Amino acid sequence: MTKRTPVGFENYDDVRMLDIRKNFHKKYVKPLVNMDAEIINNVDFNGEKRILDLGCGYGDLLSSIKKRTRGCELLGVDISGEMIINAKKLCKGVKFSVADAQGLPFKKDYFDIVICKHILCHVTDIQKAMNEIRRVLKKDGIVVIVQNTLANKSKMHTERYRQYVAKELGRSYLDTNHRFNIENYTNYITGFRILKEERMFGYFISPDPGPLIDYISSMKDFYVPIPKKEEWNEVINKLKILITREISGKKLFEEVVGTGMVLLQKV
């Protein structure tokens, strides 16, 4: 199988960078939108069902599902070999394999539930991935899609800082949020009906720019071509100066963070 590079994850094997982004939301977004809990509370995982976590990362969602279900067959796939190695360590008793969302190694009508949490925005060919999901899903099977929403009204915009970095680097920034989101997912769901759609919002609040700078610093792979370490550090230092100056005198840095969840059923 030829490995395709996910959009915005040219060095996706870097587990540490993924951890930085996840921990940013856990520590600094209030109220915390616990999407793993939302998925578990909105989907029936009971019974002898086959469940696929597509783009499972290091298996944290499947670990949570495993603790709350009985009788299900859990499978996780990811394009990153390092992620799968870590997933096998975290979640015993779950089957994991390296696979591409655009060419899943499963037979037709195999799964009862497919979960796509913050992954479809990174797939090179989104429609091809959705076709594969439909192929491996049983009739009346459920797809859970979690993606960001663009329906934010922020006092300050992180996106502007990302674009500042792109300009300083002389590179393009892969804006995955605009590729696939809760506003445009309906362009890709032929053969499915919508069961539920919801949006949840929190606020990133911090008295200093440090956490935001660390968050943006973890996104080096989203710039094309990927910058070298020296030029990346130089631009990030400029960004620190810019953000510090802009929020000088303000008590808090605030920004709206929006996430959405959609439940689809194969027809």
Residue, then its C-alpha position, 0 to 999 in steps of 0.5 A: m500500500t502506498k502511504r499518502t501524506p495527510v494534508g497538514f501532517e507531513n511529519y505526523d509521526d511526531v506524537r509530541m506535537l499532537d500532544i501539545r495541541k490536545n493539552f492546549h485545549k484541555k488546559y486553556v479552553k473553558p468550558l472544556v468541550n469533552m468530545d470523547a464524552e460527547i461521542i460516547n453519550n450520543v452513540d449506542f456502543n452496546g451489543e456485538k458491534r464492530i467499531l472503527d476509529l478512523g485516524c485513531g492517533y494514539g488510541d485515547l478515544l478507543s481506550s475510553i470507549k473500551k471502558r464503557t462497552r461490552g461485547c464490541e469489536l474495536l478497531g483503530v487505524d491511522i496512517s502513522g506507524e508511530m501513532i499505532i505503536n503508541a495506541k497498542k501500548l495504551c489500549k490493550g485488547v483493541k486491534f490497530s493497524v496502519a491504513d489510509a482513509q482513502g483505501l481501507p483494508f476492510k471488506k464491504d458492509y463490515f462496520d456498524i460504526v465509524i468515527c472520524k474525529h478531526i481527521l477528514c480535514h487532513v485527508t488528501d481526497i475527502q470525497k474518496a475517504m467518504n466513499e470508503i467509509r460508506r463502502v465499509l459501513k453496514k446499511d443503517g450504520i452510523v458515522v460520527i464526524v467531529q470537526n471544527t466550526l467556523a461559526n466563531k466570533s472571536k475578540m482576537h483571531t488565532e488565524r491572523y497569527r498563523q497567516y502572519v507566520a506564513k507571510e514571514l516565512g514566505r510560505s502557504y499555510l494549509d488551513t485545514n479548518h476551511r477544507f472540511n468543517i461543520e459548515n461544509y461537510t454536507n458537500y461530501i455525504t451522498g448516501f447518508r442522512i443526518l441524524k444529529e448536528e450540534r456545535m459547542f463553544g468554549y473560550f481560550i482564556s489566558p493572562d499571557p501569550g505563552p500558551l497560544i505561542d506554544y500552540i502555534s509553534s506545534m503547527k510547523d508541519f502545516y506550512v509548505p514547504i516545511p520550514k527549517k528549524e532555524e528559520w522557524n525559531e526566528v519567526i516564532n520569536k517575532l510572533k512572540i514580540l507581536i502578540t505580547r505587544e498586542i495584548s499589552g495592558k489587557k487583563l486576558f487573552e480571549e478567543v472563541v473555540g468552536t467544535g461540532m459533531v455530526l451523526l450520519q446514517k448510511v441509507 
